[in-house]
Amino acid sequence: MSWKLKEMLKQRLQNETGHYIYAPGSRARMALIYPNSYFVGMSNLGLHIIYELMNERPDTACERFFLPDKKEAEEYQRSHTQLLSLETQSPLQAFPLLAFAISFEMDYFNVLQILALGRIQPLAAERGAMDPIIIAGGPCATFNPEPLSLFFDAFIIGEGEETMQRFMDAYYAGLAAHLGRSELLQALAAVPGVYVPSLYVHEEDGQGRTTAIQPRDGAPATVRRQWVADLDAYPAHTVIETADTEFNLYLIETARGCGRHCRFCMAGYCFRQPRNRSLPALEKMLQAAKTAGKRVGLMGAAISDYPEIDALCREILGDGLSMSVASFRADSVTKELVDSLAASGLRTLTMAPEAGSVRMRAVINKGIEEEHLFHAMDLGIAAGIRNFRLYLMIGLPYEEMEDIDGIIDLAVRLKDYMEARGNKGVLTLSINPFIPKPFTPFQWVPMAPMKQVEDSLKRIRTALRSRRNVEVIAESPKEAYIQGVLARGDRKIAAVIYAAHQMGGSKAFKRAMKAAGLRMEDYLYRSRDKEEIFPWDTLDMGFQRAYLYTELEKAARLQPTVKCFAGCRRCGVCK
C-alpha cells in the first residue's frame, strides 16, 4: 500500500464538495468506475447522476474509481498498490459490485487496464463466487455491448435512472436468497433493460457473420431499451464540484433525446423520444448552481431546441450567473441565447452543419441551410463574439469530391462574411471521419476508405492554408477506424481487445486483429445486407428495422424526414 497514493487521493477529495462517505460496514459497497482520468470523468454528467442515485439509497455506499493519470500510474506501478477508491482509498477488490460508465469506444482498452490495476479477473466466464459482479452502462453499452461481452456480467440498456434502481433491488434480493453466481445473473436478466450476454448464444456462418442469436436459461428473446418518461422526477446536474475537470462548469441537463432525425446520430435514435425538463425544474437546479458560484453548462442534444430557451437564459443571467453551451442548431438559435452567451464571456460560437454541401446535408437529413449559418453568425458578430467553430464530418455515405469542395467553399464564404463585417476572428473547422453506428440508418453502410478520408482532409487543409485565421483541426483517422471496428464489432472483437490489452493496449489492436485471423476491412468496408442479423439485434430500441432501412433509402434519394411532432407514429417509439 502506497501512503503517497492515499495522500494524493485524499488531497483530491479535499478539493471537492458534494461527495458521499459512509461509515465502514454500514452499507453494501459499490464501485462506480469511469474508464478514463478523473479530469475527464468528472465532466460526465451521467456519472454524477448515478453516483447520487446510488448513494441516496439506504443500502449502498457508492465510491468512485478512475484511470490513474501518468503520475499516479507510476506510483501504482512502483509500489505495487491495487487501484484505490477516491472516497475511502479502499482497494477495488473490496467491492462486490463494479459498475462502469462507458461513453467512448477507445475507453474499452482502459476497462481492462483498470481491472488489471485492481487485480480483478477480466474474463466473466472465469470469475467465481468470490469475484465481483461487473456491469456497464452508458451510450456504448446501449448501442452495442458485444465487443465488451467477454468482460461484463451484465449491461444496463438505455437510460439508467430507473433501471439501476430495479437492478439494485434484484441484486440485493439475490444476495439475500444466497443465489449462486449463475442463478443471480438469471435473476438480473429478468429486470427490464438488463442484458446478460452469457445467456445468449451467437451463431455464425463460415464467413464469421452472425446468423442467429439464441437466448438460453429463460432469458428474454430481446432486451428493451429503457427511458425516463418524466425527466423532472430525476434532476440531472453537477453533484460533486471540483475545479480539476475538463469542463469547469455547473452542468445542467435541459432535455434528453432528439427528434431531428439526423441519420448519422446514434443519440437521436437510441434515446428517442425527445423530452424536455420543465422550466421550474431547471430553475430549481439553477439555485444550486448559484450557491456553487460556477458558470452553468447547459447539456442536451440540441440546446437551442429547448422551447423555453429564452426564458431560461434570462433566468440564468438574472441570477447573476454566466452560461455556456457545447453547440446549438443554427436553425433554431435565438438572439437571446447568443446575447446571453456573449454576456457570459463566450469567445467562440460553435455550430454543427456536419456537411458543407446542400446535397450532403440532405443525405444526412441535417435540416441546416446556409442562411441559418449566416444568420447565426450575424447574431454572434452583433453580440461581440469574434470566433466561430464548425463541426463537420468527412467520409459520409454517398459523399463525392464535390462535397469536400463544398466544405472548402462554405468556409471561404463564411470567413469572407466575417471580414466584410469587420470581424477578424478565427474560423475553426473541427473535422471528424464519419463512423457508422448501430441503430442508425447508416448501420448497413461501409466506412469510407481511410485513404479517401486522408486525401479529403489534405485537400481541405491545402485549400485553406493561405487563408488567415482559418484553422482546421481533425481527429486522427487511424483512431477513428479502430472506433469503426469497435462500434459495429461482434463477440470476436472482445477477444481481440483482450489480446491487444496483453500486447500493450489500443496501439496493438491491428496486430491483435491479424493474430486472431480477422481483417479490419471486413468490419469497416463491407456493405451489410438488408436482412443481415447484426450482433446487437438482441437489443430493442423501440422501433422496427424497416423504419431505419427506409431512412437509408431516403438518404440515397436525398429525401427529407420531418422532425418529431405530437401524434407522430412513424418510428414506433411513441405508441
FILUMGU-656147 format. One record per residue (C-alpha): residue in three letters; y, z, x. Coordinates in Angstrom, 2 decimals. Layout:
N
r | v | w | u
ALA | Y | Z | X
...
! end
This chain:
575
r | v | w | u
MET | 0.00 | 0.00 | 0.00
SER | 3.38 | -1.03 | 1.38
TRP | 6.14 | 1.52 | 0.79
LYS | 8.62 | -1.17 | 1.77
LEU | 7.46 | -3.32 | -1.17
LYS | 7.65 | -0.37 | -3.53
GLU | 11.20 | 0.33 | -2.45
MET | 12.16 | -3.34 | -2.86
LEU | 10.80 | -3.34 | -6.41
LYS | 12.46 | -0.01 | -7.22
GLN | 15.79 | -1.39 | -6.00
ARG | 15.39 | -4.48 | -8.17
LEU | 14.64 | -2.22 | -11.12
GLN | 17.73 | -0.14 | -10.45
ASN | 19.84 | -3.30 | -10.65
GLU | 18.56 | -3.92 | -14.20
THR | 19.26 | -2.42 | -17.58
GLY | 17.06 | -2.64 | -20.66
HIS | 13.55 | -2.31 | -19.20
TYR | 10.87 | -0.02 | -20.62
ILE | 8.92 | 2.61 | -18.67
TYR | 6.37 | 4.90 | -20.32
ALA | 4.57 | 7.95 | -19.03
PRO | 1.26 | 7.11 | -17.30
GLY | -1.66 | 7.27 | -19.72
SER | 0.50 | 7.42 | -22.85
ARG | -0.13 | 3.78 | -23.79
ALA | -2.54 | 0.97 | -23.02
ARG | -1.31 | -1.21 | -20.17
MET | -0.47 | -4.89 | -20.47
ALA | 0.82 | -7.15 | -17.69
LEU | 3.37 | -9.83 | -18.64
ILE | 3.41 | -12.42 | -15.86
TYR | 5.82 | -15.23 | -15.15
PRO | 4.28 | -17.58 | -12.56
ASN | 7.45 | -18.11 | -10.59
SER | 10.08 | -15.98 | -8.92
TYR | 11.95 | -13.12 | -10.55
PHE | 15.12 | -15.18 | -10.12
VAL | 13.69 | -18.00 | -12.25
GLY | 11.61 | -15.91 | -14.65
MET | 14.39 | -13.61 | -15.81
SER | 16.22 | -16.63 | -17.25
ASN | 13.25 | -17.38 | -19.51
LEU | 14.17 | -16.15 | -22.99
GLY | 10.55 | -16.20 | -24.16
LEU | 9.70 | -13.61 | -21.53
HIS | 12.40 | -11.29 | -22.88
ILE | 11.20 | -11.76 | -26.47
ILE | 7.53 | -10.94 | -25.80
TYR | 8.41 | -8.09 | -23.43
GLU | 10.43 | -6.33 | -26.11
LEU | 7.94 | -7.01 | -28.91
MET | 5.05 | -5.58 | -26.92
ASN | 6.93 | -2.51 | -25.76
GLU | 8.12 | -1.79 | -29.28
ARG | 4.51 | -1.39 | -30.33
PRO | 3.41 | 2.27 | -30.33
ASP | 0.27 | 1.48 | -28.35
THR | 1.36 | -0.80 | -25.50
ALA | 3.15 | -0.40 | -22.18
CYS | 4.09 | -3.89 | -21.05
GLU | 5.08 | -4.33 | -17.40
ARG | 6.27 | -7.45 | -15.59
PHE | 4.87 | -9.34 | -12.62
PHE | 6.40 | -12.31 | -10.80
LEU | 5.51 | -14.61 | -7.95
PRO | 6.89 | -12.91 | -4.83
ASP | 9.78 | -14.60 | -3.09
LYS | 9.45 | -15.55 | 0.58
LYS | 10.48 | -12.16 | 1.96
GLU | 8.25 | -10.26 | -0.46
ALA | 5.31 | -12.61 | 0.14
GLU | 5.50 | -11.99 | 3.88
GLU | 5.37 | -8.24 | 3.31
TYR | 2.45 | -8.54 | 0.87
GLN | 0.56 | -10.55 | 3.46
ARG | 1.43 | -8.25 | 6.36
SER | 0.49 | -5.07 | 4.52
HIS | -2.49 | -6.46 | 2.56
THR | -0.96 | -4.95 | -0.57
GLN | -2.10 | -6.03 | -4.03
LEU | 0.51 | -7.57 | -6.31
LEU | 2.60 | -4.78 | -7.85
SER | 4.35 | -4.45 | -11.19
LEU | 8.10 | -4.15 | -11.36
GLU | 8.29 | -1.17 | -13.72
THR | 5.91 | 1.31 | -12.04
GLN | 4.82 | -0.54 | -8.88
SER | 1.22 | -0.48 | -10.08
PRO | -1.40 | -2.98 | -8.84
LEU | -2.32 | -5.89 | -11.09
GLN | -5.93 | -4.72 | -11.08
ALA | -4.87 | -1.62 | -13.04
PHE | -4.05 | -3.73 | -16.11
PRO | -6.88 | -4.63 | -18.52
LEU | -4.84 | -7.36 | -20.26
LEU | -2.88 | -10.03 | -18.36
ALA | -0.54 | -12.35 | -20.29
PHE | 1.05 | -15.35 | -18.56
ALA | 4.15 | -17.13 | -19.89
ILE | 3.86 | -20.74 | -18.68
SER | 6.69 | -23.23 | -19.20
PHE | 6.20 | -25.80 | -16.42
GLU | 3.19 | -27.74 | -15.15
MET | 3.96 | -27.16 | -11.48
ASP | 3.62 | -23.41 | -12.07
TYR | -0.13 | -23.93 | -12.69
PHE | -0.68 | -23.58 | -8.96
ASN | 1.32 | -20.34 | -8.96
VAL | -1.03 | -18.87 | -11.57
LEU | -3.89 | -18.94 | -9.08
GLN | -1.69 | -17.62 | -6.30
ILE | -0.74 | -14.63 | -8.45
LEU | -4.37 | -13.93 | -9.35
ALA | -5.27 | -14.11 | -5.65
LEU | -2.48 | -11.69 | -4.74
GLY | -3.73 | -9.36 | -7.47
ARG | -7.35 | -9.75 | -6.30
ILE | -8.40 | -10.90 | -9.75
GLN | -11.39 | -13.19 | -10.21
PRO | -9.74 | -16.53 | -11.07
LEU | -12.64 | -18.13 | -12.96
ALA | -13.00 | -16.86 | -16.52
ALA | -16.75 | -17.58 | -16.60
GLU | -17.30 | -15.27 | -13.63
ARG | -15.29 | -12.33 | -14.94
GLY | -17.35 | -9.40 | -16.20
ALA | -16.98 | -6.30 | -18.35
MET | -14.72 | -4.54 | -15.84
ASP | -12.40 | -7.51 | -15.35
PRO | -9.22 | -8.07 | -17.37
ILE | -8.81 | -10.37 | -20.35
ILE | -6.38 | -13.09 | -19.26
ILE | -4.32 | -15.07 | -21.77
ALA | -1.44 | -17.56 | -21.63
GLY | 1.31 | -18.69 | -23.94
GLY | 4.40 | -20.85 | -23.76
PRO | 5.01 | -24.59 | -24.11
CYS | 2.31 | -25.64 | -21.63
ALA | -0.32 | -23.54 | -23.36
THR | 0.64 | -25.06 | -26.70
PHE | 0.59 | -28.77 | -25.93
ASN | -2.43 | -28.96 | -23.60
PRO | -4.25 | -25.88 | -22.28
GLU | -7.26 | -27.82 | -20.91
PRO | -6.07 | -28.12 | -17.27
LEU | -6.00 | -24.30 | -17.27
SER | -9.21 | -23.77 | -19.24
LEU | -11.27 | -22.51 | -16.28
PHE | -8.88 | -19.60 | -15.65
PHE | -7.89 | -18.21 | -19.04
ASP | -9.90 | -16.42 | -21.66
ALA | -7.51 | -17.38 | -24.48
PHE | -4.30 | -19.25 | -25.22
ILE | -1.56 | -18.49 | -27.74
ILE | -0.80 | -21.78 | -29.53
GLY | 2.75 | -22.14 | -30.82
GLU | 5.45 | -19.52 | -31.25
GLY | 4.17 | -16.14 | -30.17
GLU | 6.11 | -13.52 | -32.10
GLU | 3.64 | -13.08 | -34.97
THR | 0.55 | -14.40 | -33.21
MET | 0.86 | -11.89 | -30.37
GLN | 1.06 | -9.00 | -32.83
ARG | -2.12 | -10.18 | -34.58
PHE | -3.75 | -10.81 | -31.21
MET | -3.00 | -7.28 | -30.00
ASP | -4.30 | -5.77 | -33.25
ALA | -7.57 | -7.70 | -32.88
TYR | -7.78 | -6.87 | -29.17
TYR | -7.40 | -3.13 | -29.74
ALA | -9.82 | -3.23 | -32.68
GLY | -12.38 | -4.95 | -30.46
LEU | -11.97 | -2.32 | -27.77
ALA | -12.33 | 0.48 | -30.33
ALA | -15.55 | -1.14 | -31.58
HIS | -16.86 | -1.31 | -28.00
LEU | -17.36 | -5.06 | -28.21
GLY | -18.71 | -6.80 | -25.16
ARG | -16.63 | -9.46 | -23.48
SER | -18.15 | -12.43 | -25.32
GLU | -18.03 | -10.64 | -28.69
LEU | -14.40 | -9.68 | -28.09
LEU | -13.49 | -13.29 | -27.35
GLN | -15.19 | -14.40 | -30.55
ALA | -13.14 | -11.82 | -32.48
LEU | -9.94 | -13.02 | -30.82
ALA | -10.77 | -16.64 | -31.68
ALA | -10.67 | -15.67 | -35.36
VAL | -6.96 | -14.88 | -35.06
PRO | -4.84 | -17.83 | -36.29
GLY | -3.18 | -19.54 | -33.34
VAL | -5.59 | -18.19 | -30.70
TYR | -7.60 | -20.76 | -28.76
VAL | -10.59 | -19.56 | -26.71
PRO | -11.63 | -22.52 | -24.50
SER | -15.10 | -21.16 | -23.66
LEU | -16.04 | -21.54 | -27.34
TYR | -15.64 | -25.32 | -27.22
VAL | -17.86 | -27.89 | -25.53
HIS | -16.18 | -31.10 | -24.34
GLU | -18.49 | -34.11 | -24.24
GLU | -17.70 | -37.16 | -22.11
ASP | -18.91 | -40.72 | -21.70
GLY | -19.90 | -42.39 | -18.45
GLN | -16.25 | -43.06 | -17.65
GLY | -15.29 | -39.39 | -17.86
ARG | -13.40 | -39.74 | -21.15
THR | -13.69 | -37.18 | -23.90
THR | -15.97 | -38.37 | -26.71
ALA | -16.34 | -35.17 | -28.76
ILE | -15.23 | -31.53 | -28.83
GLN | -17.78 | -29.20 | -30.38
PRO | -16.98 | -25.62 | -31.41
ARG | -19.70 | -23.04 | -30.96
ASP | -20.44 | -19.43 | -31.91
GLY | -18.47 | -19.71 | -35.14
ALA | -15.21 | -20.85 | -33.52
PRO | -12.86 | -22.77 | -35.83
ALA | -13.01 | -26.57 | -35.63
THR | -9.27 | -26.69 | -34.94
VAL | -6.64 | -24.15 | -33.92
ARG | -3.40 | -24.44 | -35.88
ARG | -0.11 | -24.09 | -34.10
GLN | 1.80 | -21.06 | -35.37
TRP | 5.50 | -20.93 | -36.07
VAL | 8.02 | -18.39 | -37.32
ALA | 9.36 | -19.25 | -40.76
ASP | 12.18 | -16.67 | -40.74
LEU | 13.83 | -16.58 | -37.33
ASP | 16.18 | -13.80 | -38.41
ALA | 13.18 | -11.47 | -38.54
TYR | 12.78 | -11.87 | -34.78
PRO | 16.02 | -11.60 | -32.77
ALA | 15.95 | -13.71 | -29.61
HIS | 18.38 | -12.57 | -26.94
THR | 18.52 | -11.13 | -23.47
VAL | 16.69 | -7.81 | -23.37
ILE | 16.86 | -6.99 | -19.67
GLU | 20.20 | -7.56 | -17.98
THR | 20.33 | -8.46 | -14.31
ALA | 22.65 | -10.47 | -12.09
ASP | 19.71 | -11.62 | -9.95
THR | 18.77 | -14.57 | -12.11
GLU | 19.17 | -18.33 | -12.30
PHE | 21.42 | -18.14 | -15.35
ASN | 23.56 | -15.03 | -15.15
LEU | 24.23 | -15.16 | -18.89
TYR | 23.51 | -13.18 | -22.02
LEU | 21.09 | -15.61 | -23.68
ILE | 21.08 | -16.02 | -27.46
GLU | 18.87 | -18.48 | -29.34
THR | 20.71 | -20.19 | -32.20
ALA | 17.87 | -22.30 | -33.56
ARG | 14.34 | -23.40 | -32.88
GLY | 12.69 | -26.78 | -33.18
CYS | 14.41 | -30.09 | -33.62
GLY | 14.34 | -32.69 | -36.35
ARG | 15.88 | -35.61 | -34.48
HIS | 12.53 | -37.33 | -33.84
CYS | 13.20 | -38.36 | -30.23
ARG | 9.87 | -39.98 | -29.40
PHE | 9.53 | -38.61 | -25.87
CYS | 10.23 | -34.97 | -26.71
MET | 7.30 | -32.59 | -26.97
ALA | 9.51 | -29.77 | -28.26
GLY | 10.63 | -31.89 | -31.18
TYR | 7.04 | -32.33 | -32.33
CYS | 5.22 | -29.16 | -31.27
PHE | 7.96 | -26.88 | -32.61
ARG | 8.81 | -28.72 | -35.78
GLN | 10.21 | -27.82 | -38.31
PRO | 13.83 | -27.22 | -37.25
ARG | 15.07 | -23.76 | -38.19
ASN | 18.49 | -22.15 | -37.77
ARG | 19.34 | -18.50 | -37.41
SER | 21.92 | -17.22 | -39.85
LEU | 25.44 | -16.63 | -38.60
PRO | 25.28 | -12.87 | -39.45
ALA | 22.10 | -12.56 | -37.36
LEU | 23.83 | -14.26 | -34.43
GLU | 26.91 | -12.08 | -34.87
LYS | 24.72 | -9.01 | -34.55
MET | 23.30 | -10.28 | -31.26
LEU | 26.83 | -11.04 | -30.07
GLN | 27.70 | -7.37 | -30.34
ALA | 25.02 | -6.62 | -27.76
ALA | 26.47 | -9.36 | -25.56
LYS | 29.90 | -7.79 | -25.90
THR | 28.51 | -4.46 | -24.73
ALA | 26.92 | -6.22 | -21.75
GLY | 30.20 | -7.96 | -20.97
LYS | 28.47 | -11.18 | -19.98
ARG | 29.09 | -14.82 | -20.75
VAL | 26.99 | -15.93 | -23.72
GLY | 24.47 | -18.69 | -23.08
LEU | 23.57 | -20.41 | -26.36
MET | 19.99 | -21.65 | -26.46
GLY | 18.47 | -24.29 | -28.71
ALA | 17.14 | -27.82 | -28.71
ALA | 20.46 | -29.23 | -29.94
ILE | 23.26 | -26.65 | -29.87
SER | 25.82 | -28.96 | -31.44
ASP | 23.49 | -29.50 | -34.41
TYR | 23.81 | -25.85 | -35.42
PRO | 25.52 | -26.14 | -38.84
GLU | 27.96 | -23.28 | -38.20
ILE | 28.68 | -24.02 | -34.55
ASP | 32.48 | -23.94 | -35.00
ALA | 32.39 | -20.55 | -36.71
LEU | 30.03 | -19.26 | -34.01
CYS | 32.41 | -20.45 | -31.27
ARG | 35.33 | -18.69 | -32.95
GLU | 33.26 | -15.53 | -33.23
ILE | 32.33 | -15.59 | -29.54
LEU | 35.86 | -16.14 | -28.28
GLY | 37.30 | -13.81 | -30.89
ASP | 35.14 | -11.02 | -29.48
GLY | 36.68 | -11.61 | -26.06
LEU | 33.55 | -13.29 | -24.74
SER | 33.03 | -16.60 | -23.00
MET | 30.21 | -19.04 | -23.59
SER | 28.04 | -21.75 | -22.08
VAL | 25.51 | -24.33 | -23.29
ALA | 22.98 | -26.35 | -21.29
SER | 23.85 | -29.59 | -23.08
PHE | 24.66 | -30.94 | -26.52
ARG | 24.23 | -34.07 | -28.60
ALA | 27.25 | -36.32 | -28.23
ASP | 26.97 | -37.49 | -31.85
SER | 27.39 | -34.01 | -33.30
VAL | 29.72 | -32.34 | -30.80
THR | 32.89 | -30.84 | -32.28
LYS | 36.35 | -30.28 | -30.87
GLU | 35.95 | -26.55 | -31.49
LEU | 32.80 | -26.44 | -29.35
VAL | 34.32 | -28.37 | -26.45
ASP | 37.56 | -26.39 | -26.57
SER | 35.59 | -23.15 | -26.60
LEU | 33.57 | -24.23 | -23.57
ALA | 36.75 | -25.20 | -21.75
ALA | 38.36 | -21.88 | -22.62
SER | 35.26 | -20.21 | -21.18
GLY | 35.84 | -21.86 | -17.83
LEU | 33.27 | -24.64 | -18.13
ARG | 33.85 | -27.21 | -15.39
THR | 31.17 | -29.77 | -16.28
LEU | 30.34 | -31.17 | -19.70
THR | 26.71 | -32.28 | -19.99
MET | 25.40 | -34.95 | -22.35
ALA | 21.90 | -36.35 | -22.71
PRO | 21.83 | -40.02 | -23.71
GLU | 18.45 | -40.26 | -21.88
ALA | 18.80 | -44.06 | -21.53
GLY | 21.58 | -46.42 | -20.50
SER | 20.94 | -49.37 | -22.80
VAL | 21.13 | -49.69 | -26.55
ARG | 17.61 | -51.12 | -26.56
MET | 16.02 | -48.19 | -24.73
ARG | 17.80 | -45.64 | -26.89
ALA | 16.28 | -47.47 | -29.86
VAL | 12.83 | -47.29 | -28.26
ILE | 13.05 | -43.51 | -27.87
ASN | 14.94 | -43.03 | -31.18
LYS | 17.67 | -41.08 | -29.44
GLY | 20.33 | -41.87 | -32.03
ILE | 23.16 | -41.68 | -29.48
GLU | 25.55 | -44.62 | -29.22
GLU | 28.14 | -45.32 | -26.56
GLU | 31.01 | -44.46 | -28.85
HIS | 29.57 | -40.95 | -29.14
LEU | 29.62 | -40.56 | -25.36
PHE | 33.18 | -41.83 | -25.03
HIS | 34.30 | -39.58 | -27.89
ALA | 32.71 | -36.53 | -26.29
MET | 34.37 | -37.46 | -23.00
ASP | 37.72 | -37.73 | -24.79
LEU | 37.25 | -34.23 | -26.17
GLY | 36.35 | -32.91 | -22.74
ILE | 39.29 | -34.55 | -20.96
ALA | 41.70 | -33.34 | -23.63
ALA | 40.36 | -29.81 | -23.15
GLY | 40.90 | -29.98 | -19.38
ILE | 37.26 | -30.41 | -18.32
ARG | 37.12 | -32.52 | -15.16
ASN | 33.45 | -33.22 | -14.57
PHE | 30.73 | -34.81 | -16.68
ARG | 26.96 | -34.98 | -16.34
LEU | 24.45 | -37.35 | -17.97
TYR | 20.75 | -36.61 | -18.36
LEU | 18.77 | -39.84 | -18.04
MET | 15.16 | -40.98 | -17.71
ILE | 13.64 | -43.96 | -15.96
GLY | 10.18 | -45.40 | -16.41
LEU | 10.31 | -45.14 | -20.20
PRO | 7.87 | -47.21 | -22.30
TYR | 8.85 | -50.86 | -22.71
GLU | 11.55 | -50.49 | -20.04
GLU | 12.81 | -53.65 | -18.33
MET | 15.09 | -54.15 | -15.36
GLU | 17.97 | -54.90 | -17.73
ASP | 17.64 | -51.33 | -19.00
ILE | 18.04 | -49.97 | -15.47
ASP | 21.12 | -52.13 | -15.10
GLY | 22.26 | -50.61 | -18.39
ILE | 22.32 | -47.18 | -16.71
ILE | 24.49 | -48.57 | -13.92
ASP | 26.81 | -50.33 | -16.34
LEU | 27.18 | -47.23 | -18.53
ALA | 28.01 | -45.06 | -15.51
VAL | 30.62 | -47.54 | -14.28
ARG | 32.31 | -47.81 | -17.66
LEU | 32.33 | -44.06 | -18.21
LYS | 33.79 | -43.46 | -14.76
ASP | 36.43 | -46.15 | -15.39
TYR | 37.21 | -44.43 | -18.67
MET | 37.68 | -41.10 | -16.92
GLU | 40.01 | -42.58 | -14.32
ALA | 42.03 | -44.53 | -16.87
ARG | 42.84 | -41.17 | -18.47
GLY | 43.86 | -39.61 | -15.20
ASN | 40.63 | -37.71 | -14.70
LYS | 39.39 | -37.90 | -11.11
GLY | 36.48 | -35.54 | -11.59
VAL | 32.82 | -36.16 | -10.76
LEU | 30.39 | -38.07 | -12.96
THR | 26.84 | -36.92 | -12.20
LEU | 23.73 | -38.81 | -13.22
SER | 20.73 | -36.48 | -13.37
ILE | 17.70 | -38.78 | -13.47
ASN | 14.07 | -37.85 | -14.08
PRO | 10.96 | -40.03 | -14.21
PHE | 9.57 | -40.15 | -17.73
ILE | 6.32 | -38.19 | -18.24
PRO | 4.26 | -38.90 | -21.39
LYS | 3.40 | -35.66 | -23.18
PRO | 0.67 | -34.74 | -25.66
PHE | 1.53 | -34.63 | -29.34
THR | 4.29 | -37.21 | -28.99
PRO | 4.20 | -40.89 | -29.95
PHE | 4.05 | -41.72 | -26.24
GLN | 0.82 | -39.79 | -25.60
TRP | -1.01 | -43.14 | -25.70
VAL | 1.15 | -44.96 | -23.14
PRO | 0.82 | -45.13 | -19.34
MET | 3.38 | -43.76 | -16.94
ALA | 5.39 | -46.42 | -15.17
PRO | 4.04 | -47.22 | -11.68
MET | 5.59 | -44.97 | -9.07
LYS | 6.88 | -47.94 | -7.07
GLN | 8.69 | -49.20 | -10.17
VAL | 10.37 | -45.82 | -10.62
GLU | 11.28 | -45.59 | -6.93
ASP | 12.68 | -49.13 | -6.98
SER | 14.70 | -48.37 | -10.11
LEU | 16.12 | -45.24 | -8.57
LYS | 17.02 | -47.13 | -5.39
ARG | 18.70 | -49.83 | -7.48
ILE | 20.86 | -47.25 | -9.26
ARG | 21.79 | -45.42 | -6.06
THR | 22.69 | -48.65 | -4.26
ALA | 24.82 | -49.97 | -7.11
LEU | 26.79 | -46.74 | -7.46
ARG | 27.07 | -45.83 | -3.78
SER | 30.53 | -47.33 | -3.46
ARG | 31.91 | -45.53 | -6.49
ARG | 33.87 | -42.49 | -5.52
ASN | 32.98 | -39.27 | -7.35
VAL | 29.80 | -40.68 | -8.86
GLU | 26.77 | -38.61 | -7.92
VAL | 23.12 | -39.49 | -8.51
ILE | 20.53 | -36.72 | -8.34
ALA | 16.87 | -37.21 | -9.17
GLU | 13.61 | -35.32 | -9.43
SER | 11.03 | -36.17 | -6.79
PRO | 8.84 | -38.98 | -8.17
LYS | 5.84 | -37.59 | -6.24
GLU | 6.09 | -34.24 | -8.02
ALA | 6.69 | -35.96 | -11.37
TYR | 3.43 | -37.88 | -11.01
ILE | 1.47 | -34.70 | -10.37
GLN | 3.09 | -33.34 | -13.53
GLY | 1.96 | -36.50 | -15.30
VAL | -1.68 | -35.80 | -14.45
LEU | -1.38 | -32.14 | -15.41
ALA | 0.38 | -32.86 | -18.71
ARG | -2.42 | -35.06 | -20.08
GLY | -5.25 | -33.69 | -17.97
ASP | -8.70 | -32.69 | -19.18
ARG | -11.01 | -29.88 | -18.10
LYS | -11.94 | -31.66 | -14.88
ILE | -8.34 | -31.21 | -13.75
ALA | -8.80 | -27.43 | -13.92
ALA | -11.45 | -27.70 | -11.20
VAL | -9.05 | -29.86 | -9.17
ILE | -6.28 | -27.25 | -9.49
TYR | -8.74 | -24.62 | -8.27
ALA | -9.75 | -26.77 | -5.31
ALA | -6.10 | -27.54 | -4.49
HIS | -5.37 | -23.81 | -4.53
GLN | -8.13 | -23.24 | -1.98
MET | -6.66 | -26.03 | 0.16
GLY | -3.15 | -24.62 | 0.12
GLY | -1.57 | -25.38 | -3.29
SER | 0.18 | -28.28 | -5.01
LYS | 0.60 | -30.31 | -1.82
ALA | -3.18 | -30.59 | -1.65
PHE | -3.53 | -31.87 | -5.22
LYS | -4.07 | -35.53 | -4.32
ARG | -6.67 | -34.57 | -1.71
ALA | -8.42 | -32.36 | -4.24
MET | -8.45 | -35.22 | -6.77
LYS | -10.07 | -37.51 | -4.21
ALA | -12.61 | -34.87 | -3.22
ALA | -13.58 | -34.50 | -6.88
GLY | -14.12 | -38.23 | -7.20
LEU | -11.18 | -38.60 | -9.57
ARG | -8.33 | -41.09 | -9.44
MET | -4.79 | -40.14 | -10.37
GLU | -4.32 | -43.72 | -11.54
ASP | -6.90 | -43.20 | -14.31
TYR | -4.82 | -40.37 | -15.72
LEU | -1.41 | -41.91 | -15.12
TYR | -1.62 | -45.65 | -15.66
ARG | -4.21 | -46.13 | -18.39
SER | -3.21 | -47.03 | -21.94
ARG | -5.13 | -44.86 | -24.40
ASP | -6.95 | -46.48 | -27.33
LYS | -5.62 | -45.73 | -30.81
GLU | -8.73 | -43.75 | -31.81
GLU | -9.39 | -42.15 | -28.43
ILE | -10.22 | -38.46 | -28.53
PHE | -7.75 | -36.50 | -26.44
PRO | -8.70 | -33.32 | -24.56
TRP | -6.14 | -31.43 | -26.66
ASP | -7.43 | -32.61 | -30.04
THR | -8.81 | -29.16 | -30.87
LEU | -5.22 | -28.14 | -31.48
ASP | -3.36 | -28.91 | -34.68
MET | 0.44 | -29.20 | -34.65
GLY | 0.64 | -29.70 | -38.40
PHE | 0.95 | -33.47 | -38.54
GLN | -1.51 | -36.36 | -38.50
ARG | -2.26 | -38.60 | -35.53
ALA | -1.50 | -41.58 | -37.75
TYR | 2.10 | -40.41 | -38.07
LEU | 2.51 | -40.30 | -34.29
TYR | 0.94 | -43.73 | -33.85
THR | 3.25 | -45.18 | -36.49
GLU | 6.16 | -43.85 | -34.45
LEU | 4.74 | -45.58 | -31.36
GLU | 4.59 | -48.87 | -33.24
LYS | 8.15 | -48.38 | -34.45
ALA | 9.22 | -47.78 | -30.84
ALA | 7.80 | -51.16 | -29.83
ARG | 9.71 | -52.77 | -32.72
LEU | 12.95 | -50.84 | -31.91
GLN | 12.88 | -49.34 | -35.41
PRO | 14.73 | -46.07 | -36.07
THR | 13.40 | -42.94 | -37.71
VAL | 15.94 | -40.82 | -39.54
LYS | 16.16 | -37.14 | -38.74
CYS | 14.51 | -34.41 | -40.81
PHE | 16.07 | -33.79 | -44.22
ALA | 15.46 | -31.49 | -47.16
GLY | 12.47 | -32.61 | -49.20
CYS | 11.08 | -34.84 | -46.46
ARG | 7.27 | -35.01 | -46.30
ARG | 6.81 | -37.78 | -43.71
CYS | 5.05 | -35.99 | -40.87
GLY | 3.15 | -33.40 | -42.91
VAL | 4.56 | -30.25 | -41.30
CYS | 6.64 | -29.42 | -44.37
LYS | 4.23 | -29.08 | -47.28
! end
